[in-house]
Structure formats: C-alpha cells, structure tokens
Amino acid sequence: VLGLSSLALAGAASASRAGPAGVPAALACFLAFELCIGIYFPCISALKSECVPEEIRSLTYSLYRVPLNALALAVLLFVPSSSNALGICATTLAMVAVLAASQFRRLGAKPT
C-alpha cells in the first residue's frame, strides 16, 4: 500500500506543477515528489529482492531499465516545454499506479 500510495502522490505532485503555479507551490510539489521517491525506492528494492532470483537479478534489472530510458529520451527529445514533460510524467505515474493496483487485485494479494 505504501509503494502504491507513493506512486499516486508522486503523480499528483507532478501534475499539480504542470499547471501555472508560483515558486512556493512548485517547491511544495517538488518536496512531495521527493518524499514519494524516498518512500518508493526502498519499497520496490525490498519487493524486487524477494521476487527476483539472485542468479538473474542483474539481467532483469538491466532489461527493466531499457523502457524507462527510452521513455526519458523520448520526452527529452520530443517534448518542447517542461510543463508538457511534467504532464507526461504525471500521466505515466498515474498509469503505473492503476496497473499496480489492478495487479494486486488480479493476484488476490494484499499490498504491503
């Protein structure tokens, strides 16, 4: 639940910065996003260490980084404004949160 909540909050923080806002609002959204990142990475690291066997861990992590880097490169190359880029990132985070929630329901597992 903590990892899924941090994904949703990170998406909201990115989306709120995509609109017109002042410096204090931008700082608050940035701090909320960084808090979510600080929560997300330890959660996902613990989950990956339980799910991915040690023998194929480095290969699996490398393969997961390919689509992430492709998305980052596409946004940097083809999106002219930073507010549009943040909107794309917020949409992607929201899609990931919905997909993760549907996976939890499909597997019948309780999120930890």
Disulfide bonds with the S-S distance in Angstrom:
none
